[in-house]
Amino acid sequence: MDTAVPTGERLEVGQQVTVDIEKIAHGGHCVARFEGQVIFVRYAIPGERALVEITAVNSKMARGDAISIVTPSEHRRTAPCQYARPGGCGGCDFQHIELDYQRTLKAQVIVEQFARLGGLDVSCEVKGVSPEDGLGWRTRMDFAIGDTGRVGLFGNRSNEVIEIENCLIADPAMDVPSLSQRRWNGDDRIEVASTSTGQVSVSRAGRSISGPTQLLEKVGAYTYQISPQSFWQAHKSAPSTLISEVVAQLELQSGEVVCDLYGGVGLFTAPMADLVGSKGKVHLIELDRRAVGDAQKIFKGRGNVEIHPGTVESRLPKISDPDVILLDPPRTGAGEEVITVMTRTHPRAIVYVSCDPASLARDAKILLASGYRMDFLVGYDLFPQTQHVECVARFIPA
């Protein structure tokens, strides 16, 4: 982060200043400066000049929202959603930016994170997926409950619930307008899931309100019967997109042994088990109890799949000589302990699926120090209109 020394009085919450918007930063905001003070600005685009209202201040920097654009970027557009604005919900960061340019900015963030946290000079393309307009893609959503009992989403960096009438990135099958017309008692979140087979489930605090209590997902030739609470990729196109890329990068051969770390319900386990065949083996390691239960049902009777409930660091050392490792950790990444355990097994390849370029870059640095090098990196825009991006990287022995 920039550490410029302020030359004027400290900025204050509510103050409005006109600034030039500089580069994009990780976290859904851009960098600007006012009298030597760094401001992280939302709802702006690099190259713009904007009137910014300060929303938070600490000893190192300030945060603010662009409330008026003095000189607009050629990539600016009118946000399609009425809530994608200062004071609106925090669900989307980039609706004011043309979709293609959102991907350009995400690629810049990936490159910057690898340089700053990983010490690596990389290039990276962020590829788009269907739907082409970046709307109606999200199949898993949690809604908070506002003061009047209507569903809503939290404001950015806030516990305030912004009640909504619709959500444009939600799968239309969720029918958010109908959810918003109801009045909900209490503050437990409303969890909604839509599936590739046309099912819609609504639950609260783990208890079903409507729809099936087990969801049926189909990805190509593979079928997954899962709990609504088990993790599933949120973007409609994510499962097929990621399976295709992961399989291509693993280059699996019949008879090989694979470790599927943080394997969830086994999205990647199913195609990998087919590729290694009856003489091979896929070891799925997962901590979440519900996901483990789902995976055990999905792969019941599959002799070449073994499911290991528990943490990666405790279970992986008990698996002998895997040929390849696939990992899809939570946003916090794998971390040094897991990477140390992985590299001690000397796999011929490690394929890393990541939803956060910062933790991926940090882990890449550890992998390089452990005798591996990164020979492949790609981004997928599986969270359009938001700051988030999915990456797939491959590491092989140096």
Secondary structure, DSSP 8 states (H G I E B T S, - for coil): -------SS---TT-EEEEEEEEEETTTEEEEEETTEEEEEES--TT-EEEEEEEEE-SS-EEEEEEEEEE--TTB---SSTTSSTTSBSS-S-TTB-HHHHHHHHHHHHHHHHHHHH-------EE--SSTTS-S-B-EEEEEE-TTS-EEEEBTTS--EEE-S--TTB-GGG-HHHHHHS---SS--EEEEE-TTS-EEEEETTEEEES-SSEEEEETTEEEEE-TTS---SBTTHHHHHHHHHHHHH---TT-EEEEET-TTTTTHHHHHHHH-TTSEEEEEE--HHHHHHHHHHTTT-TTEEEEES-HHHHGGGS---SEEEE---TT---HHHHHHHHHT--SEEEEEES-HHHHHHHHHHHHHTTEEEEEEEEE-SSTTSS--EEEEEEEE-
